Amino acid sequence: MNYVDNFLFGYYPYVCLTIFLLGSLVRFDREQYTWKSDSSQLLRAGQLRWGSNLFHIGVLFLFVGHTVGMLTPHAVYEHFISAGGKQVMAMVSGGIAGLLGFIGISILLHRRLSDPRIRINSRTSDIVLLALLWVQLALGLASIPLSAQHLDGGLMMKFGEWAQRIVTFRGGAAGQLAEAGWLFKLHMALGMTVFLVFPFTRLVHVWSGFASVAYVWRPYQVVRTRRPLTARATSQDARTMARAEPPVPAFDRPRSAT
C-alpha cells in the first residue's frame, strides 16, 4: 500500500469527521442566521419541484443504505442473507435510488446554471456543492458494473470492515482497501470530502431535518393574541364591557338639539 492510500483511507476520514462535527457546532453557535438551505422557489418553482423531490428521495435512501450496510457487522445478518445476496440487493436498490438522485441533481444543477435570476442569486458554494454531488452520484452509478463482475460479496465485506474500523478507532483500516479499484477509491474519497465541506455549505440544514423528530415529544404551544379590541368585537364582549362600566346619570347625558 502506498502513502496516498494510507493517508486517504487511514487519516483523511478522521480529518473529515472532525471538521464535520466541530465545524457544524461552531457554525450553529456563531452563524445561526445562515443555518438554512436558501430556497430559490420564489424565483422559479417548476424544475425545483421535480428536481428536489427526486434528489432527496434518492440521496436519503442512499445515505441510510450506506450507513446501515457498511456499519452493521456481517454477523448480525449472516443468518438471513449471504454476503453475495446483500451485494446484489445493494446494487439493485442503490442503483434505482442513485438514478433518481442523479436525475434530480442534474435538474437542480441545470436550473441553477441556466436561469439568470437564480444564477445571480446563487453563492459559489451552492454551485460547487451541486457539482460535487453530481460527480459523486455519477461515480456511484459507474461502480455498479464493476461490482457486478464479482458477486461473491468479498469486496463489499472489506468496505464494511474498513468503515467499522474507522468508527471504532481500530488500526489497519486502510489495508482493507488494497484490492479495491481506483473508481471505488475515488468514490469513497469524494464521499468523505462531502463531509469535509458540509459545515461550510447549505448542507447544514440536514441537521435540522434530523432534529425535527423531537417535535413528536414537544409540548403544545399556547398562543395568545395581543391584537387590540376593534369595532368587530362580538356582542358578548360588548355586553361584558357594558356591565363593567357604571351607568351615566340622566342629568349628565347630553341634551338633544331642539
C-alpha atoms as a printed R data frame, in Angstrom:
    type eleno elety resid chain resno       x       y       z
1   ATOM     1    CA   MET     A     1   0.000   0.000   0.000
2   ATOM     2    CA   ASN     A     2   1.352   3.428  -0.978
3   ATOM     3    CA   TYR     A     3   1.393   6.607   1.045
4   ATOM     4    CA   VAL     A     4  -1.588   8.147  -0.768
5   ATOM     5    CA   ASP     A     5  -3.877   5.201   0.059
6   ATOM     6    CA   ASN     A     6  -2.676   5.153   3.638
7   ATOM     7    CA   PHE     A     7  -3.453   8.852   4.031
8   ATOM     8    CA   LEU     A     8  -6.808   8.853   2.182
9   ATOM     9    CA   PHE     A     9  -8.263   5.841   3.941
10  ATOM    10    CA   GLY     A    10  -6.350   5.860   7.205
11  ATOM    11    CA   TYR     A    11  -6.102   9.529   8.269
12  ATOM    12    CA   TYR     A    12  -8.314  11.558   5.928
13  ATOM    13    CA   PRO     A    13 -11.563  10.073   7.352
14  ATOM    14    CA   TYR     A    14 -10.730  11.450  10.795
15  ATOM    15    CA   VAL     A    15  -9.895  14.867   9.342
16  ATOM    16    CA   CYS     A    16 -13.266  14.951   7.562
17  ATOM    17    CA   LEU     A    17 -15.239  13.730  10.584
18  ATOM    18    CA   THR     A    18 -13.555  16.217  12.920
19  ATOM    19    CA   ILE     A    19 -14.269  19.188  10.663
20  ATOM    20    CA   PHE     A    20 -17.772  17.848  10.016
21  ATOM    21    CA   LEU     A    21 -18.689  17.735  13.721
22  ATOM    22    CA   LEU     A    22 -16.770  20.699  15.103
23  ATOM    23    CA   GLY     A    23 -17.477  22.882  12.068
24  ATOM    24    CA   SER     A    24 -21.211  22.233  12.339
25  ATOM    25    CA   LEU     A    25 -21.156  23.070  16.041
26  ATOM    26    CA   VAL     A    26 -19.235  26.310  15.504
27  ATOM    27    CA   ARG     A    27 -21.487  27.423  12.673
28  ATOM    28    CA   PHE     A    28 -24.619  26.745  14.715
29  ATOM    29    CA   ASP     A    29 -23.161  28.704  17.608
30  ATOM    30    CA   ARG     A    30 -21.851  31.699  15.671
31  ATOM    31    CA   GLU     A    31 -23.876  31.933  12.440
32  ATOM    32    CA   GLN     A    32 -27.383  30.705  13.141
33  ATOM    33    CA   TYR     A    33 -28.890  33.080  10.574
34  ATOM    34    CA   THR     A    34 -27.027  31.166   7.842
35  ATOM    35    CA   TRP     A    35 -28.352  27.804   9.098
36  ATOM    36    CA   LYS     A    36 -30.747  27.298   6.187
37  ATOM    37    CA   SER     A    37 -30.970  25.970   2.660
38  ATOM    38    CA   ASP     A    38 -31.672  29.339   0.942
39  ATOM    39    CA   SER     A    39 -34.573  28.148  -1.171
40  ATOM    40    CA   SER     A    40 -34.947  29.724  -4.621
41  ATOM    41    CA   GLN     A    41 -38.527  28.558  -5.059
42  ATOM    42    CA   LEU     A    42 -39.849  32.128  -5.377
43  ATOM    43    CA   LEU     A    43 -37.580  32.689  -8.370
44  ATOM    44    CA   ARG     A    44 -38.629  29.573 -10.258
45  ATOM    45    CA   ALA     A    45 -40.658  26.661  -8.901
46  ATOM    46    CA   GLY     A    46 -41.252  24.388 -11.898
47  ATOM    47    CA   GLN     A    47 -37.998  22.439 -12.100
48  ATOM    48    CA   LEU     A    48 -37.397  22.728  -8.367
49  ATOM    49    CA   ARG     A    49 -40.386  20.545  -7.534
50  ATOM    50    CA   TRP     A    50 -39.199  17.600  -9.627
51  ATOM    51    CA   GLY     A    51 -35.500  18.042  -9.051
52  ATOM    52    CA   SER     A    52 -35.689  18.494  -5.291
53  ATOM    53    CA   ASN     A    53 -38.075  15.577  -4.720
54  ATOM    54    CA   LEU     A    54 -36.113  13.129  -6.862
55  ATOM    55    CA   PHE     A    55 -32.802  14.209  -5.351
56  ATOM    56    CA   HIS     A    56 -33.939  13.987  -1.734
57  ATOM    57    CA   ILE     A    57 -35.661  10.627  -2.184
58  ATOM    58    CA   GLY     A    58 -32.599   9.124  -3.820
59  ATOM    59    CA   VAL     A    59 -29.981  10.630  -1.518
60  ATOM    60    CA   LEU     A    60 -31.820   9.858   1.718
61  ATOM    61    CA   PHE     A    61 -32.207   6.228   0.677
62  ATOM    62    CA   LEU     A    62 -28.532   6.038  -0.273
63  ATOM    63    CA   PHE     A    63 -27.433   7.642   2.984
64  ATOM    64    CA   VAL     A    64 -29.411   5.214   5.127
65  ATOM    65    CA   GLY     A    65 -28.393   2.268   2.952
66  ATOM    66    CA   HIS     A    66 -24.693   3.084   3.070
67  ATOM    67    CA   THR     A    67 -24.771   3.767   6.808
68  ATOM    68    CA   VAL     A    68 -26.613   0.576   7.737
69  ATOM    69    CA   GLY     A    69 -24.874  -1.573   5.148
70  ATOM    70    CA   MET     A    70 -21.317  -0.555   5.982
71  ATOM    71    CA   LEU     A    71 -21.566  -0.136   9.743
72  ATOM    72    CA   THR     A    72 -23.595  -3.271  10.533
73  ATOM    73    CA   PRO     A    73 -21.321  -6.252  11.285
74  ATOM    74    CA   HIS     A    74 -21.747  -9.238   8.994
75  ATOM    75    CA   ALA     A    75 -22.540 -11.482  11.963
76  ATOM    76    CA   VAL     A    76 -25.791  -9.597  12.546
77  ATOM    77    CA   TYR     A    77 -27.396 -10.560   9.231
78  ATOM    78    CA   GLU     A    78 -25.436 -13.592   8.036
79  ATOM    79    CA   HIS     A    79 -28.263 -15.886   9.215
80  ATOM    80    CA   PHE     A    80 -30.752 -14.053   6.995
81  ATOM    81    CA   ILE     A    81 -28.807 -13.132   3.863
82  ATOM    82    CA   SER     A    82 -25.435 -14.046   2.429
83  ATOM    83    CA   ALA     A    83 -22.734 -11.573   1.520
84  ATOM    84    CA   GLY     A    84 -23.404 -12.126  -2.180
85  ATOM    85    CA   GLY     A    85 -27.137 -11.648  -1.702
86  ATOM    86    CA   LYS     A    86 -26.537  -8.461   0.217
87  ATOM    87    CA   GLN     A    87 -24.354  -7.151  -2.590
88  ATOM    88    CA   VAL     A    88 -26.992  -7.869  -5.235
89  ATOM    89    CA   MET     A    89 -29.662  -6.189  -3.113
90  ATOM    90    CA   ALA     A    90 -27.408  -3.173  -2.635
91  ATOM    91    CA   MET     A    91 -26.684  -2.969  -6.359
92  ATOM    92    CA   VAL     A    92 -30.365  -3.073  -7.349
93  ATOM    93    CA   SER     A    93 -31.803  -0.787  -4.653
94  ATOM    94    CA   GLY     A    94 -28.806   1.521  -4.681
95  ATOM    95    CA   GLY     A    95 -28.869   1.701  -8.463
96  ATOM    96    CA   ILE     A    96 -32.515   2.751  -8.504
97  ATOM    97    CA   ALA     A    97 -32.044   5.313  -5.735
98  ATOM    98    CA   GLY     A    98 -28.818   6.551  -7.291
99  ATOM    99    CA   LEU     A    99 -30.517   7.035 -10.658
100 ATOM   100    CA   LEU     A   100 -33.341   9.018  -9.056
101 ATOM   101    CA   GLY     A   101 -30.848  11.154  -7.180
102 ATOM   102    CA   PHE     A   102 -28.719  11.677 -10.278
103 ATOM   103    CA   ILE     A   103 -31.709  12.822 -12.345
104 ATOM   104    CA   GLY     A   104 -32.769  15.148  -9.541
105 ATOM   105    CA   ILE     A   105 -29.327  16.692  -9.074
106 ATOM   106    CA   SER     A   106 -28.977  17.123 -12.839
107 ATOM   107    CA   ILE     A   107 -32.246  19.080 -12.910
108 ATOM   108    CA   LEU     A   108 -31.153  21.217  -9.964
109 ATOM   109    CA   LEU     A   109 -27.724  21.904 -11.450
110 ATOM   110    CA   HIS     A   110 -29.186  22.797 -14.861
111 ATOM   111    CA   ARG     A   111 -31.718  25.065 -13.159
112 ATOM   112    CA   ARG     A   112 -29.010  26.756 -11.109
113 ATOM   113    CA   LEU     A   113 -26.786  27.411 -14.129
114 ATOM   114    CA   SER     A   114 -29.293  28.165 -16.877
115 ATOM   115    CA   ASP     A   115 -31.668  30.574 -15.160
116 ATOM   116    CA   PRO     A   116 -30.080  34.062 -14.960
117 ATOM   117    CA   ARG     A   117 -32.149  35.109 -11.908
118 ATOM   118    CA   ILE     A   118 -31.187  32.005  -9.958
119 ATOM   119    CA   ARG     A   119 -27.575  32.159 -11.091
120 ATOM   120    CA   ILE     A   120 -27.083  35.729  -9.905
121 ATOM   121    CA   ASN     A   121 -28.634  34.891  -6.518
122 ATOM   122    CA   SER     A   122 -26.513  31.761  -6.055
123 ATOM   123    CA   ARG     A   123 -23.392  31.526  -3.969
124 ATOM   124    CA   THR     A   124 -20.271  29.909  -5.342
125 ATOM   125    CA   SER     A   125 -20.604  27.233  -2.678
126 ATOM   126    CA   ASP     A   126 -24.082  26.348  -3.994
127 ATOM   127    CA   ILE     A   127 -22.799  25.572  -7.481
128 ATOM   128    CA   VAL     A   128 -19.673  23.794  -6.223
129 ATOM   129    CA   LEU     A   129 -21.773  21.641  -3.894
130 ATOM   130    CA   LEU     A   130 -24.207  20.637  -6.649
131 ATOM   131    CA   ALA     A   131 -21.318  19.787  -8.971
132 ATOM   132    CA   LEU     A   132 -19.640  17.758  -6.232
133 ATOM   133    CA   LEU     A   133 -22.807  15.772  -5.540
134 ATOM   134    CA   TRP     A   134 -23.372  15.269  -9.274
135 ATOM   135    CA   VAL     A   135 -19.904  13.746  -9.704
136 ATOM   136    CA   GLN     A   136 -20.335  11.634  -6.572
137 ATOM   137    CA   LEU     A   137 -23.623  10.148  -7.783
138 ATOM   138    CA   ALA     A   138 -22.161   9.573 -11.236
139 ATOM   139    CA   LEU     A   139 -19.223   7.678  -9.724
140 ATOM   140    CA   GLY     A   140 -21.577   5.580  -7.626
141 ATOM   141    CA   LEU     A   141 -23.602   4.577 -10.683
142 ATOM   142    CA   ALA     A   142 -20.426   3.858 -12.645
143 ATOM   143    CA   SER     A   143 -19.225   1.472  -9.922
144 ATOM   144    CA   ILE     A   144 -22.260  -0.818 -10.310
145 ATOM   145    CA   PRO     A   145 -20.976  -2.604 -13.456
146 ATOM   146    CA   LEU     A   146 -17.645  -3.182 -11.701
147 ATOM   147    CA   SER     A   147 -19.424  -4.646  -8.695
148 ATOM   148    CA   ALA     A   148 -21.314  -6.999 -10.993
149 ATOM   149    CA   GLN     A   149 -18.010  -8.620 -12.022
150 ATOM   150    CA   HIS     A   150 -17.566 -10.172  -8.556
151 ATOM   151    CA   LEU     A   151 -20.845 -11.090  -6.917
152 ATOM   152    CA   ASP     A   152 -19.401 -13.085  -4.044
153 ATOM   153    CA   GLY     A   153 -19.617 -10.035  -1.774
154 ATOM   154    CA   GLY     A   154 -15.998 -10.250  -0.688
155 ATOM   155    CA   LEU     A   155 -15.062  -6.702  -1.654
156 ATOM   156    CA   MET     A   156 -18.214  -5.314  -0.080
157 ATOM   157    CA   MET     A   157 -17.288  -7.036   3.174
158 ATOM   158    CA   LYS     A   158 -13.925  -5.283   3.059
159 ATOM   159    CA   PHE     A   159 -15.634  -1.936   2.553
160 ATOM   160    CA   GLY     A   160 -17.750  -2.620   5.609
161 ATOM   161    CA   GLU     A   161 -14.744  -3.716   7.633
162 ATOM   162    CA   TRP     A   162 -12.940  -0.521   6.647
163 ATOM   163    CA   ALA     A   163 -15.842   1.664   7.825
164 ATOM   164    CA   GLN     A   164 -16.231  -0.269  11.080
165 ATOM   165    CA   ARG     A   165 -12.520   0.000  11.838
166 ATOM   166    CA   ILE     A   166 -12.657   3.748  11.231
167 ATOM   167    CA   VAL     A   167 -15.574   4.452  13.589
168 ATOM   168    CA   THR     A   168 -14.172   2.156  16.284
169 ATOM   169    CA   PHE     A   169 -10.643   3.625  16.016
170 ATOM   170    CA   ARG     A   170  -9.014   0.304  15.166
171 ATOM   171    CA   GLY     A   171  -5.833   0.128  13.147
172 ATOM   172    CA   GLY     A   172  -5.345  -1.440   9.735
173 ATOM   173    CA   ALA     A   173  -8.381   0.204   8.156
174 ATOM   174    CA   ALA     A   174  -6.581   1.369   5.019
175 ATOM   175    CA   GLY     A   175  -5.262  -2.139   4.363
176 ATOM   176    CA   GLN     A   176  -8.817  -3.383   3.782
177 ATOM   177    CA   LEU     A   177  -8.980  -1.421   0.521
178 ATOM   178    CA   ALA     A   178  -5.749  -2.621  -1.026
179 ATOM   179    CA   GLU     A   179  -7.594  -4.693  -3.641
180 ATOM   180    CA   ALA     A   180 -10.233  -2.063  -4.474
181 ATOM   181    CA   GLY     A   181 -10.140  -0.412  -7.885
182 ATOM   182    CA   TRP     A   182  -9.423   3.244  -8.402
183 ATOM   183    CA   LEU     A   183 -13.079   4.026  -9.188
184 ATOM   184    CA   PHE     A   184 -14.195   2.704  -5.805
185 ATOM   185    CA   LYS     A   185 -11.441   4.602  -4.053
186 ATOM   186    CA   LEU     A   186 -12.306   7.834  -5.851
187 ATOM   187    CA   HIS     A   187 -15.964   7.383  -4.951
188 ATOM   188    CA   MET     A   188 -15.105   6.862  -1.293
189 ATOM   189    CA   ALA     A   189 -12.630   9.750  -1.141
190 ATOM   190    CA   LEU     A   190 -15.129  12.121  -2.719
191 ATOM   191    CA   GLY     A   191 -17.811  10.922  -0.326
192 ATOM   192    CA   MET     A   192 -15.583  11.815   2.621
193 ATOM   193    CA   THR     A   193 -14.947  15.211   1.033
194 ATOM   194    CA   VAL     A   194 -18.691  15.880   1.138
195 ATOM   195    CA   PHE     A   195 -18.464  15.571   4.933
196 ATOM   196    CA   LEU     A   196 -15.444  17.877   4.865
197 ATOM   197    CA   VAL     A   197 -17.279  20.736   3.126
198 ATOM   198    CA   PHE     A   198 -20.559  20.062   4.961
199 ATOM   199    CA   PRO     A   199 -20.250  22.818   7.629
200 ATOM   200    CA   PHE     A   200 -19.416  25.480   5.020
201 ATOM   201    CA   THR     A   201 -22.404  24.910   2.727
202 ATOM   202    CA   ARG     A   202 -26.186  24.757   2.851
203 ATOM   203    CA   LEU     A   203 -25.928  21.093   3.792
204 ATOM   204    CA   VAL     A   204 -26.002  22.091   7.454
205 ATOM   205    CA   HIS     A   205 -29.805  22.202   7.235
206 ATOM   206    CA   VAL     A   206 -29.681  18.392   7.220
207 ATOM   207    CA   TRP     A   207 -29.068  18.577  10.981
208 ATOM   208    CA   SER     A   208 -32.370  20.429  11.364
209 ATOM   209    CA   GLY     A   209 -34.118  17.678   9.432
210 ATOM   210    CA   PHE     A   210 -32.904  15.067  11.890
211 ATOM   211    CA   ALA     A   211 -33.712  17.334  14.844
212 ATOM   212    CA   SER     A   212 -37.317  17.731  13.662
213 ATOM   213    CA   VAL     A   213 -38.033  14.272  15.104
214 ATOM   214    CA   ALA     A   214 -38.012  15.963  18.528
215 ATOM   215    CA   TYR     A   215 -41.253  17.746  17.615
216 ATOM   216    CA   VAL     A   216 -43.070  14.464  18.271
217 ATOM   217    CA   TRP     A   217 -42.377  14.882  22.013
218 ATOM   218    CA   ARG     A   218 -42.574  18.676  22.090
219 ATOM   219    CA   PRO     A   219 -45.427  20.048  24.270
220 ATOM   220    CA   TYR     A   220 -48.168  22.099  22.684
221 ATOM   221    CA   GLN     A   221 -47.595  25.809  22.388
222 ATOM   222    CA   VAL     A   222 -50.217  28.143  23.832
223 ATOM   223    CA   VAL     A   223 -50.606  31.188  21.609
224 ATOM   224    CA   ARG     A   224 -52.464  34.243  22.913
225 ATOM   225    CA   THR     A   225 -53.264  37.151  20.680
226 ATOM   226    CA   ARG     A   226 -52.228  40.683  21.600
227 ATOM   227    CA   ARG     A   227 -54.490  42.240  18.978
228 ATOM   228    CA   PRO     A   228 -56.459  45.246  20.384
229 ATOM   229    CA   LEU     A   229 -60.245  45.196  20.501
230 ATOM   230    CA   THR     A   230 -61.772  46.559  17.305
231 ATOM   231    CA   ALA     A   231 -65.196  47.571  16.218
232 ATOM   232    CA   ARG     A   232 -65.849  43.970  15.180
233 ATOM   233    CA   ALA     A   233 -65.934  42.736  18.776
234 ATOM   234    CA   THR     A   234 -68.546  40.101  19.476
235 ATOM   235    CA   SER     A   235 -71.815  41.036  21.113
236 ATOM   236    CA   GLN     A   236 -70.877  39.032  24.181
237 ATOM   237    CA   ASP     A   237 -67.714  41.052  24.670
238 ATOM   238    CA   ALA     A   238 -69.697  44.246  24.200
239 ATOM   239    CA   ARG     A   239 -72.245  43.215  26.846
240 ATOM   240    CA   THR     A   240 -69.442  42.322  29.249
241 ATOM   241    CA   MET     A   241 -67.902  45.749  28.831
242 ATOM   242    CA   ALA     A   242 -71.277  47.456  29.293
243 ATOM   243    CA   ARG     A   243 -71.863  45.653  32.578
244 ATOM   244    CA   ALA     A   244 -68.423  46.629  33.805
245 ATOM   245    CA   GLU     A   245 -68.991  50.381  33.232
246 ATOM   246    CA   PRO     A   246 -71.195  52.389  35.654
247 ATOM   247    CA   PRO     A   247 -74.393  53.872  34.192
248 ATOM   248    CA   VAL     A   248 -74.330  57.523  33.189
249 ATOM   249    CA   PRO     A   249 -76.778  59.699  35.245
250 ATOM   250    CA   ALA     A   250 -79.672  61.257  33.352
251 ATOM   251    CA   PHE     A   251 -78.635  64.833  34.152
252 ATOM   252    CA   ASP     A   252 -75.168  64.147  32.709
253 ATOM   253    CA   ARG     A   253 -76.490  62.905  29.413
254 ATOM   254    CA   PRO     A   254 -76.171  65.333  26.517
255 ATOM   255    CA   ARG     A   255 -79.412  67.065  25.584
256 ATOM   256    CA   SER     A   256 -80.681  66.717  22.084
257 ATOM   257    CA   ALA     A   257 -80.924  69.835  19.994
258 ATOM   258    CA   THR     A   258 -84.433  71.228  19.721
